[in-house]
Amino acid sequence: MPEPFTFALSEDDFDEYLRGGHWSPDADDNITGEALSGGFIEKLVLAYNEEPTLPSAHQGLGLIALVLGIAEWGVIGTNLPEDPADKDWKSDTGEDSGKHLMSYAVGGIGISHADVGDLETYVEWIAGSDLVPEDQKPALLRLSTIKYRKSGILYDEVRAAGRCSDSPGDTDLRGERFNHFEGPAGNRYCSDYDNSALTERDWVVFRTWMRTSLRTREGQRYLLELWFRKYWQPTFDKVPGGEGAAEEKVVNVRIRNSVPKAADDAIKRTPPLPGAAGRVQRQIDAYADWKLKTARRRWRLMMRPVVLYRHFSGLPQLTGITCK
């Protein structure tokens, strides 16, 4: 049987991650421009190369994939290689793009934009903690009793209940204003995600405890650990070792973050090119076959972890990789 999953990042590495995301105990969902330092990424790469199977080391590699290839943060520092995204390593995050440590107003919750089953798991964790007063836990847990289009808590249905109402509420349950980008809520969005079982009050309850939890180190750690366990660990275990393994893993986990079946199928494909380039290319091809428009928009950002891994490993950059 596989060993139980253990969160293995050091406190120093976790702190560096929080600093890169501009997190603080009073932060809100209005942060942009997140970035990790090149020196920190180099440290993680070298630790992985020294002992790839050590949990702290391979989770460090996973962290690079998450913040750069998925969350679309940037990199700061000198002597960096050419940016495959042609953005001079700047963050690609914005009010309604990328993924933030404080995400709760658009797209999902936290760095991973937790949704559906992951979101239900997180809501139940919050309700079981001491963050929520006992008399207010039933209102939060009510969200787990609603029937959604998918199994779990569908984020956009909860959001639509507030954004598409005449009184979505601009303050939380304790009187603090929400300071975030509301985002568009046009007729199509409202009709696509309408759920008559939800109310604008549910949206206020939801945002109150999401923001409260995301302002804690425990909440941030819980979501990162959940992502490692559910997405990174399967990629790490399933992608074969050998030349190009690290490069393929950091791309495969981006696919797994969207659709696990496509990530598993990608590993079975015959590489169209020799060596590490072929292993990365088969991943991008699989992503394009899943959603071509999405792949064309994201694949260069997905290459950032690959480029930095090879740069700090002293390896030549891969050539010939593209998106159909």
N, C-alpha and C positions, 0 to 999 in steps of 0.2 A: 504493500500500500504506500502511496506517496506520503511524504512527511507533511505535517500540518504547516500551513503558510505562516511565516513570521515576517513582520515588518522589520527590515534590517538596516534602513538608512540611519546613519549616525545623527545625533542631535545637531551637530555642526552643519551637516549637509542639509538637514531639514530646515534649519534656520536660514541657510543661504537660499534655499528654494523660496521661503516666505519673503525674504528681502527682495529677491528678484521679481516677485509678484506684487511688490509694494503693499504687502499686507500689514495691518495693524489691528489692535483690538477695537478700534472705532471706525474701521474702513467701511466703505459702502460700494455699491456696484456702479462706480463711475471711474474706475481705474483704467488707464490705457498705457501703452508703451512699456509693457513688462519686458525684462531682459535678464539673462544670466551672463555672467562674465566669462570670457574665453578661458581665463585661468581656472575657474571652477569646472568648466566642461573638460578641460585638459586633465584635471585631477581625476575626474570620474572615468575618463577613457583609459588612463594609465592604470587605475585600480582594476578595471575590468580586464585589461590585457594581462595583468599580473596573475590574476586568479579568477577566470570567468565564471566558475561555478559557485563562488562565494556569494551568498545572498546579498550582502551589502554592496558587492561589486556589480552584480548583474542588475540589481534594482537601480543602481546609479546610471547604468546604460539605459534602462527603461525610462528613467526620469528625463534624460536628454530627449528621447523619442517623444515623450508626452509634452514637454513644454515647448519644444521647437517644431516637431512634425505634426502635432495635433492641436495644441493650444495656440500655436503661431506666435510665440514670444520671439524676441530678438536676441542678439548677442552683442556685448560691448567688449572692446579691447582692441589691441593693436596686433599687427602681424597675422591677421586672419586670412584664410584663403578667399578666393572669389565666391561671392554669394550666389548659389544656384537660382535663387529667387529674384536676382537682380534688384535687390532692395538695400544693398550695402549693410546687410544684417540687421536692418531696422525691424522692430516689431510690426506685425501685420494686424495687431489687435485694434479694435475700436469699440465704440459704444454698443454696436450690434454685430460685432465680428470677433472671431477668436474666442478663446476661453480664458476666464479670469478666476482667480482664487475666490472672489466675491460674487461670482455670477449667481444671480437669482431672478433678475428682471427680464432677461431675454435668453432663450435657448435651452436652459437647463440649470442645474445646480453645481456650482463650484468648478474646479479645474477640469473635470471630466464631463461637465454638463450632464450630470446624473439624471436619468429619466426612467420611467416605467418601473421595471423591477428594481434597478439600483436606487431609484428615488424612493420607492416604498420601503426598501431596507433602511435608507437613511432617515426617513421620517420616523420609523419605528425606533431607531437608535436614539433620535432626539427625544422622542416621547418617553423613552426609558431612562433618560438622563435627568440630572437636576436642573437643566437649563429652563425647563418649562414648569411653572407652578402647577400643582396638582389639579387645581380647579379649572385650568385651561388646557389640560392634556386631552380631554374628550373632543374638543373642537379640532385639534390637530389630528388626532387619530381617526376622526370622522372621514378624513380624506382617504383612508385605507378601506373604507366600507363602500365607497362609491363604485358603481360599475362604469368602467372606461372602455374605449375601443380596443385597448390592449390590456394584457394582464399586468397589473401594477398600478402606479399612479402616473397618469399621462400629463406631463408638465403643461403642455399647451392647452389642454382642456381646463386646467385650473387657472391658468393665466387668462384665457379667453373669458372666463366667468367674471373676472374683474375688469379687464381692458375693454370688454364689449358691453359693459353696463354703464348706466348714467352716473353711478356713484362708486367708482373703484376704490376710493379711499386713498389719501395721500399721507396718512400718518399710521404708525404701527399701534399695537394694542396698549403701548405705554406712552403714547403721545409724541414719539419722535418721528419727524418727517422722513419719508423715504426720499433718498437723494440718488436717483438713478434715471437712466434713459428709458422712457416708457415704450418707445418703439411703435411702429405702425400697427394698427389693428383695423385693417380694412374689412369690407363686407365679406370677402372670400375667407379671410382668416377666421372671422367670427362664425361664419356658417360651417367651415371645415371642422372647427373645434368646439362647437356648441355642445354643451352637456347640461341638460335642464336640471340635473340633480345637484349641480354646483351653483353657488351664489357669489356675489361680490364680497361677501363677508369671508368666504373661504379663501379668497385671494389675499385679503388682509391678514388673516390668520397664518396662511402659508408664508407670505413674505416676512412677517414678524419673526417667526421662528427659524426660517432659513437664514435671514440676516444675523440673528442672534447667534446661531450655531457657527456660521462661517466666520464670525469674529473671534472664535476660540481656536486655540492651537489643537484642541482635541477634535473639533469638527473638521479642521483641515487635514489632520492626520488620518482621521477615519476615512475620508473620501479618497485620499491618496492611497491608503492601504487597500481599500476596496478596488481601486483601479489596478493596482499591482496584482492583486489576487485574481481578479476576474479576467483581465485582458493581458497584462504583461507576462504573468507566469505561464499561461497556456502557450503564448507565442514562444517564450524562452524554451519551453519543454518540447514543442513540436517542430520547430525549425531545425533541420539537421546541422550538426557541427561542421567544421572544416573551413576552407577558404571562403570568405564572404558571408560567414554565419552572422556576425554582428551587424553587417550592413543590411542583410535580409531581415533580420529580426526587427530593426528599428523602423522598417517600412511595413512589414507584415502587421505590426501591432496597430498601425494607423488604420489598416483595413479592418482588423478585428474590432477596433473601437466603433466602427460603423456597422459591420455585418460579419460576425464570427464565421459563418459558413463559407463566405467568400475567402476569408483568411486561410481557412483550412484547405480549401480547394486550390488556392494559389500555390501552396507548398508542393502539391502533386503535379504541377505543370512541368513540362520539359523546358529548361532554360533556353531562350532563343540565342543567347550569346555565351561564350565561354567564361568561366571563372565567376568572380563576384559580380561583375556587370550583368551577367545573365541571370543570376539569382535575384538581383534587384529588379531587373527588367520584367521578370515573370510576375513579380508582385504588382508593379505598376500596370501591367497588362490586365491582371485580374481586377484591379480597382476600376480600370477603364471599362471593362466588360460589365462591371456592376452598374456604374453610373459614369458615362463618358464625360458629361459636362462637369460633374464634380471633380473627376480625376484631372481634367485639363486645368481646372482652377487651382487644385491643391498640389499637384505632383512635384512642382519645383520646391515648395515649402517642405514637402515630405523628404526631399533630398538633402535638406540642411543637416540632419543628424548623420547622414551617410558621409557627406563632405567633411564635416568636422571630425567624425570618428577617424577617417583615413588621414586627415591632416595631422591630428595629434598622435596618431600611431606611426607617422613617418612613412606612409604609403602613398604611392601616386594616385591621383584622382582617377575615377572611373570615366570612361568615355563611351559614346555610342548609345547612351540611355535616353529615351524619349517617351512621349505619350502620344498614342495614336490620334 
